[in-house]
Each structure stands twice: as structure tokens, then as C-alpha cells.
């Protein structure tokens, strides 16, 4: 699995519209056959920072994503809304095919 996390710092005047701005990109990516997950979160410390957590089946699926028309269109659109160059962590995790369960805590009755 290719696991990618990206931090986007958005211009303050564009923060409230960010999720709408990336909605088409998000939907198109989630429809890619090699996409495992593509999830946005907003920072609790910086209201202008969004974190994208994404997973792809393998390097081939990751390459297809980056080479897609919706990726190119999104990078163009995002460039007008970001305040800084995004920060990224991208790694290949052999043997993984998505989220696993955390072993340190489980739900229990109150």
C-alpha cells in the first residue's frame, strides 16, 4: 500500500471554501480503482490547515492517480488557494491493504 499524508495551509480567505474547492477531486480520486481511502481533516490548531490522508493499492495505482486529468486540474485549482507549498509524507507499506485495528484500546460498556 502507498500511504500518503499531505498538509495544506490555505489562504485565510479561502479556508471556508476549501472542502468545496476540492470536492470534485476528492470524488474522482475515490472512484479510482486503486484508491483505498482519501480523507480530509481540518487541523484543530490552525483553522487554515487541512490534512489529507490517502492510500493506494500499490505504486501503479499511485502513479495512475498522479497522472490523471483530475489530479492535474486539482493541482491547478489548489495553487490559487494555498498559502504555502504543501508538506508531504509518502511511503510504501508492504503487506498492508488499508486500515488495521488499533490494539491498545477497544470499546467497552460504561
N, C-alpha and C positions, 0 to 999 in steps of 0.2 A: 504494500500500500504506500502511495505517496501521500504524506501528511504535510500540509501547508498551513501556516498561520501568518496573517498579514495585518499589521496595524496601519490604519488610515487616519491621519489627522486632517480634518476637513476645515475649510474656511468657516469661521463662525456664522457668517450669513447664509451658509449652505447646509449647516448641520441638521436643521429640522427637516430638510427635504432629502437627505442622503439616502435613506432606505427606499424612497420612491424613485430616486435617480438611478439606483442600481437594481430595481425590481426586474426589469426585462432581462438583464444579465444574470441575475440570480435564477430566475425561472428557466432560462435557456440552459444554464450550466447544470441545474438539477435534472434536466432531461437528457443530458449526455449519457450514453450507455456505460461509460467507465466511471461516472461520478458516484461516490458513496455517500457523501454529505457535503453541504455548502451552507454554512450557518453564520449569520451576523449577530454581533452583540455590541452594545454601547458601553463604553467604559463608565464605571461608577465614580472614577476620579476626575475624568476630563470629558465634559459633555460634547466635545468636538472630536473625540476619538472613537473610531469603530474598529472592532476586531473581527476578522473573517477567519473562520476555521473551515478548512476544506480537505477532503480526502478523495483520492482517485485510485482505482483498482491497481494500476501499475504505471510505469514510466510512459508506456504507449498511450494510455488514457490521459495522462498529464500533458503529453505533447499535443494530442488532439485538441485538448482544451485550449492551450495557448495559441494554437494555430487556427482556432475557429473565428468565424466572422463576428460572432457576438463578443468574443474576448477583445478583438481589435476595436470594435465600436465602443465597448465599455471603457477601455483604456483612454480613448479619445475623450469621451464624456467626462470621466473622472478627472482628467487633467485640468479641467476648468473649475473643479470643486475642491481639490485637495490643497492643503496649506504647505505640506512638506512631502518629500519623497517617501512613500510608504516603506515600512520596515517589514522584513520577511524572514521566516524560518521555514525551510523546506527540507524534508528528509525522507528517505526511503526506509520503511519499516518492514523488513521481510517477515512473512508469515502472518501478517495482520490483514484482516479484510473488513475492518470497521471498528466500531466502539466495542470495548470489552467491559465487563463489570468490575467495579472497584471492590476490592476485597476487605477494606478496613471498616466499612460501615454498611448496614442494611436496615431497611425499615423494620420497626417493631411497634407493638401496641403501647400506648401511653399509660 
